[in-house]
Amino acid sequence: MFFVRWLKRLTQDYRRSFFVFMLGLSIFFVGLALFYMSVKHMALNPLLAEIMVLIGLFLLGTGALLAATGYLCLMVQRLQRFFKK
């Protein structure tokens, strides 16, 4: 229920939707960087590399969900403006 109310408020505010989209994109790229950097640590310390992979995958997923939510809200807001005219 809370998530639906949050989405409704998010579709009303263009700046907040764009912020959520950019935050998700930033988290996604941080996770991608961690995932990529784990290859360099594989030979030196395999445990550290595996931990970096897990954290990177978690950040990749979280960032992708946030970015998709923000973009969906931006798209809904654009469609509402288009059909209002």
N, CA, C and O of each residue as an XYZ file, in Angstrom:
340
protein
N       0.826     -1.191      0.000
C       0.000      0.000      0.000
C       0.870      1.255      0.000
O       0.591      2.224     -0.706
N       1.932      1.215      0.809
C       2.823      2.379      0.875
C       3.492      2.625     -0.466
O       3.669      3.768     -0.886
N       3.865      1.529     -1.138
C       4.556      1.645     -2.422
C       3.654      2.287     -3.478
O       4.129      3.071     -4.300
N       2.374      1.968     -3.465
C       1.440      2.535     -4.442
C       1.271      4.035     -4.199
O       1.251      4.819     -5.147
N       1.150      4.430     -2.940
C       1.040      5.864     -2.634
C       2.311      6.606     -3.025
O       2.255      7.729     -3.526
N       3.459      5.971     -2.792
C       4.735      6.588     -3.170
C       4.815      6.759     -4.684
O       5.287      7.789     -5.165
N       4.358      5.760     -5.438
C       4.371      5.871     -6.899
C       3.434      6.963     -7.394
O       3.762      7.680     -8.339
N       2.268      7.096     -6.764
C       1.333      8.155     -7.167
C       1.928      9.535     -6.914
O       1.794     10.433     -7.745
N       2.587      9.705     -5.763
C       3.240     10.986     -5.495
C       4.409     11.225     -6.431
O       4.685     12.361     -6.815
N       5.093     10.155     -6.797
C       6.243     10.270     -7.684
C       5.826     10.675     -9.089
O       6.553     11.416     -9.751
N       4.683     10.212     -9.556
C       4.233     10.597    -10.893
C       3.779     12.043    -10.946
O       3.689     12.616    -12.032
N       3.492     12.647     -9.808
C       3.074     14.042     -9.788
C       4.247     15.015     -9.772
O       4.087     16.180    -10.136
N       5.405     14.558     -9.362
C       6.563     15.439     -9.221
C       7.653     15.020    -10.209
O       8.278     13.971    -10.057
N       7.864     15.856    -11.215
C       8.823     15.546    -12.272
C      10.249     15.501    -11.739
O      11.016     14.613    -12.114
N      10.617     16.432    -10.879
C      11.980     16.477    -10.347
C      12.304     15.249     -9.501
O      13.393     14.683     -9.600
N      11.364     14.852     -8.684
C      11.592     13.689     -7.830
C      11.715     12.417     -8.676
O      12.544     11.556     -8.382
N      10.900     12.299     -9.717
C      10.989     11.141    -10.607
C      12.344     11.101    -11.296
O      12.963     10.042    -11.406
N      12.801     12.255    -11.759
C      14.097     12.311    -12.418
C      15.218     12.009    -11.436
O      16.203     11.365    -11.800
N      15.079     12.469    -10.185
C      16.074     12.170     -9.160
C      16.147     10.676     -8.883
O      17.240     10.123     -8.757
N      14.998     10.015     -8.787
C      14.976      8.569     -8.549
C      15.605      7.846     -9.730
O      16.339      6.876     -9.542
N      15.327      8.304    -10.940
C      15.921      7.697    -12.121
C      17.443      7.845    -12.106
O      18.163      6.876    -12.345
N      17.929      9.043    -11.829
C      19.374      9.270    -11.822
C      20.057      8.555    -10.652
O      21.183      8.079    -10.793
N      19.390      8.477     -9.510
C      19.937      7.734     -8.371
C      20.071      6.256     -8.718
O      21.091      5.634     -8.422
N      19.048      5.703     -9.339
C      19.104      4.307     -9.758
C      20.193      4.060    -10.780
O      20.886      3.044    -10.729
N      20.340      4.991    -11.707
C      21.385      4.857    -12.721
C      22.773      4.927    -12.083
O      23.673      4.181    -12.467
N      22.942      5.812    -11.121
C      24.231      5.930    -10.429
C      24.561      4.667     -9.641
O      25.692      4.182     -9.685
N      23.580      4.138     -8.922
C      23.796      2.914     -8.154
C      24.110      1.756     -9.092
O      24.960      0.919     -8.790
N      23.425      1.710    -10.226
C      23.678      0.656    -11.209
C      25.122      0.701    -11.687
O      25.780     -0.337    -11.763
N      25.625      1.899    -12.012
C      26.989      1.991    -12.519
C      28.041      1.757    -11.438
O      29.134      1.282    -11.746
N      27.742      2.074    -10.187
C      28.654      1.736     -9.098
C      28.737      0.216     -8.947
O      29.820     -0.337     -8.756
N      27.593     -0.449     -9.034
C      27.583     -1.904     -8.976
C      28.317     -2.527    -10.146
O      29.009     -3.533     -9.987
N      28.169     -1.933    -11.324
C      28.878     -2.426    -12.501
C      30.381     -2.254    -12.341
O      31.152     -3.126    -12.743
N      30.802     -1.142    -11.759
C      32.229     -0.909    -11.524
C      32.789     -1.921    -10.516
O      33.888     -2.444    -10.703
N      32.036     -2.192     -9.454
C      32.485     -3.191     -8.476
C      32.583     -4.576     -9.111
O      33.527     -5.323     -8.858
N      31.602     -4.900     -9.930
C      31.609     -6.188    -10.614
C      32.816     -6.306    -11.533
O      33.450     -7.359    -11.608
N      33.128     -5.223    -12.231
C      34.265     -5.217    -13.146
C      35.591     -5.261    -12.384
O      36.524     -5.946    -12.802
N      35.675     -4.535    -11.272
C      36.918     -4.485    -10.505
C      37.216     -5.789     -9.784
O      38.363     -6.046     -9.416
N      36.198     -6.614     -9.578
C      36.427     -7.879     -8.876
C      37.310     -8.821     -9.688
O      37.947     -9.704     -9.115
N      37.361     -8.654    -10.999
C      38.208     -9.508    -11.836
C      39.680     -9.272    -11.510
O      40.473    -10.214    -11.521
N      40.047     -8.045    -11.224
C      41.439     -7.737    -10.908
C      41.886     -8.364     -9.587
O      43.064     -8.675     -9.414
N      40.950     -8.549     -8.659
C      41.291     -9.090     -7.347
C      41.156    -10.610     -7.284
O      41.441    -11.211     -6.248
N      40.726    -11.235     -8.374
C      40.485    -12.682     -8.341
C      41.760    -13.471     -8.062
O      41.726    -14.441     -7.304
N      42.871    -13.081     -8.653
C      44.121    -13.819     -8.450
C      44.746    -13.533     -7.084
O      45.351    -14.418     -6.479
N      44.602    -12.301     -6.601
C      45.238    -11.930     -5.333
C      44.468    -12.452     -4.125
O      45.044    -13.066     -3.226
N      43.169    -12.202     -4.113
C      42.355    -12.583     -2.969
C      40.975    -13.015     -3.471
O      40.108    -12.171     -3.698
N      40.768    -14.314     -3.644
C      39.490    -14.775     -4.208
C      38.279    -14.474     -3.329
O      37.189    -14.231     -3.846
N      38.452    -14.486     -2.014
C      37.324    -14.190     -1.132
C      36.865    -12.753     -1.288
O      35.666    -12.481     -1.350
N      37.819    -11.830     -1.352
C      37.489    -10.428     -1.568
C      36.793    -10.242     -2.911
O      35.852     -9.457     -3.025
N      37.253    -10.957     -3.913
C      36.642    -10.858     -5.237
C      35.200    -11.359     -5.211
O      34.333    -10.746     -5.833
N      34.930    -12.434     -4.521
C      33.569    -12.967     -4.436
C      32.643    -12.021     -3.675
O      31.480    -11.852     -4.040
N      33.165    -11.408     -2.619
C      32.368    -10.434     -1.868
C      32.064     -9.225     -2.742
O      30.949     -8.704     -2.714
N      33.039     -8.779     -3.512
C      32.808     -7.650     -4.418
C      31.779     -8.002     -5.490
O      30.969     -7.159     -5.876
N      31.809     -9.241     -5.967
C      30.821     -9.675     -6.959
C      29.423     -9.660     -6.361
O      28.480     -9.196     -7.000
N      29.282    -10.166     -5.137
C      27.965    -10.180     -4.494
C      27.428     -8.773     -4.258
O      26.260     -8.492     -4.528
N      28.284     -7.895     -3.756
C      27.864     -6.513     -3.525
C      27.540     -5.838     -4.856
O      26.558     -5.104     -4.961
N      28.367     -6.089     -5.869
C      28.132     -5.507     -7.186
C      26.824     -5.972     -7.793
O      26.091     -5.171     -8.371
N      26.519     -7.261     -7.670
C      25.253     -7.767     -8.206
C      24.057     -7.195     -7.461
O      23.031     -6.887     -8.066
N      24.190     -7.055     -6.145
C      23.112     -6.452     -5.368
C      22.881     -5.005     -5.807
O      21.739     -4.584     -5.989
N      23.964     -4.248     -5.976
C      23.830     -2.862     -6.410
C      23.307     -2.766     -7.843
O      22.538     -1.860     -8.163
N      23.719     -3.690     -8.698
C      23.197     -3.720    -10.067
C      21.679     -3.905    -10.065
O      20.959     -3.190    -10.762
N      21.210     -4.855     -9.289
C      19.774     -5.117     -9.229
C      18.993     -3.968     -8.622
O      17.949     -3.571     -9.139
N      19.503     -3.439     -7.524
C      18.822     -2.324     -6.868
C      18.786     -1.094     -7.767
O      17.756     -0.429     -7.875
N      19.894     -0.798     -8.400
C      19.949      0.348     -9.299
C      19.047      0.185    -10.494
O      18.405      1.145    -10.921
N      18.985     -1.016    -11.045
C      18.109     -1.255    -12.187
C      16.642     -1.079    -11.805
O      15.861     -0.509    -12.567
N      16.268     -1.572    -10.617
C      14.876     -1.403    -10.176
C      14.536      0.064     -9.937
O      13.464      0.523    -10.332
N      15.433      0.797     -9.298
C      15.180      2.220     -9.055
C      15.113      3.008    -10.358
O      14.238      3.857    -10.526
N      16.023      2.734    -11.269
C      16.025      3.444    -12.541
C      14.765      3.129    -13.337
O      14.180      4.018    -13.956
N      14.349      1.875    -13.323
C      13.128      1.503    -14.036
C      11.901      2.166    -13.422
O      11.002      2.600    -14.142
N      11.860      2.244    -12.095
C      10.743      2.908    -11.424
C      10.700      4.391    -11.762
O       9.640      4.930    -12.079
N      11.846      5.045    -11.696
C      11.899      6.471    -12.031
C      11.523      6.732    -13.474
O      10.801      7.685    -13.767
N      12.008      5.888    -14.387
C      11.690      6.086    -15.793
C      10.219      5.808    -16.067
O       9.600      6.497    -16.877
N       9.658      4.811    -15.402
C       8.242      4.519    -15.563
C       7.384      5.689    -15.095
O       6.400      6.043    -15.744
N       7.756      6.283    -13.976
C       7.007      7.444    -13.477
C       7.141      8.636    -14.418
O       6.175      9.368    -14.630
N       8.325      8.838    -14.980
C       8.494      9.909    -15.962
C       7.624      9.669    -17.194
O       7.017     10.599    -17.725
N       7.569      8.425    -17.642
C       6.783      8.095    -18.817
C       5.282      8.273    -18.549
O       4.557      8.778    -19.407
N       4.817      7.865    -17.372
C       3.407      8.039    -17.017
C       3.058      9.515    -16.963
O       1.984      9.920    -17.409
N       3.957     10.318    -16.419
C       3.702     11.748    -16.337
C       3.628     12.381    -17.726
O       2.788     13.248    -17.967
N       4.495     11.955    -18.633
C       4.445     12.466    -20.003
C       3.157     12.056    -20.702
O       2.562     12.853    -21.427
N       2.727     10.821    -20.490
C       1.476     10.368    -21.098
C       0.281     11.123    -20.537
O      -0.655     11.433    -21.273
N       0.299     11.423    -19.234
C      -0.792     12.194    -18.634
C      -0.845     13.589    -19.238
O      -1.931     14.095    -19.524
N       0.314     14.223    -19.439
C       0.324     15.541    -20.075
C      -0.164     15.482    -21.516
O      -0.894     16.363    -21.969
N       0.241     14.442    -22.230
C      -0.137     14.315    -23.631
C      -1.648     14.139    -23.774
O      -2.262     14.770    -24.634
N      -2.251     13.293    -22.948
C      -3.680     13.028    -23.069
C      -4.526     14.119    -22.414
O      -5.723     14.215    -22.683
N      -3.914     14.947    -21.552
C      -4.656     16.045    -20.948
C      -4.941     17.129    -21.987
O      -5.980     17.788    -21.935
N      -4.016     17.312    -22.930
C      -4.221     18.322    -23.979
C      -5.177     17.800    -24.967
O      -5.497     18.485    -25.938
